[in-house]
Amino acid sequence: MLGYTITQWIFGILSFLAIMFALMVVFSRNPINSVLYLVLTFFCVAGHYLLMNAQFLAVVHIVVYSGAIMVLFLFVIMLMNLNENTEPQRTWLTKIIAGVAGGLLLVVLVGSLKGAEQLQLASYGASQIGLVKNLGKVLFSEFLFPFEIVSVLLLAALVGAIMIGKKEIK
């Protein structure tokens, strides 16, 4: 069928679904449904990572975004107890300004991507670029010092969070 491969068909289907689910996030009136559509959008993005042979990134994306962050979003939405009566009403002027700002952002994004060359991973000889084994080799050889700096920063943040959250014993 017109010379398309199965990978291109899967990419097209995933892209269409991701765009449709993202639009449903924006246009859904129920915030719980918006969060669930966002989870489906994240799964479509993880499918794109799989198509790029980045299996580790796809799994981390599903676990972190679809698992942890979406649960936090659901808790926040449920704890806020949103009602239409308490929600501030937007005027037509703010809606028009938001539409113009979104359109300008779209023009800037299209303009910045217009001159971008098509990325081909096969030309770099990295057919297994997204595997955990290769990621570990690069992380612990070329990026060992930044990796250790990040671990020290995370340890300091952990100690700081514990000290802030600890109750004083009198």
Sequence and secondary structure as in RCSB ss.txt:
>XXXX:A:sequence
MLGYTITQWIFGILSFLAIMFALMVVFSRNPINSVLYLVLTFFCVAGHYLLMNAQFLAVVHIVVYSGAIMVLFLF
VIMLMNLNENTEPQRTWLTKIIAGVAGGLLLVVLVGSLKGAEQLQLASYGASQIGLVKNLGKVLFSEFLFPFEIV
SVLLLAALVGAIMIGKKEIK
>XXXX:A:secstr
 TT  HHHHHHHHHHHHHHHHHHHHHH SSHHHHHHHHHHHHHHHHHHHHHTT HHHHHHHIIIIIIIIHHHHHH
HHHHHT  TTTS    HHHHHHHHHHHHHHHHHHHHHHHT     GGGGT TTTTSHHHHHHHHHHTTHHHHHHH
HHHHHHHHHHHHHHH     
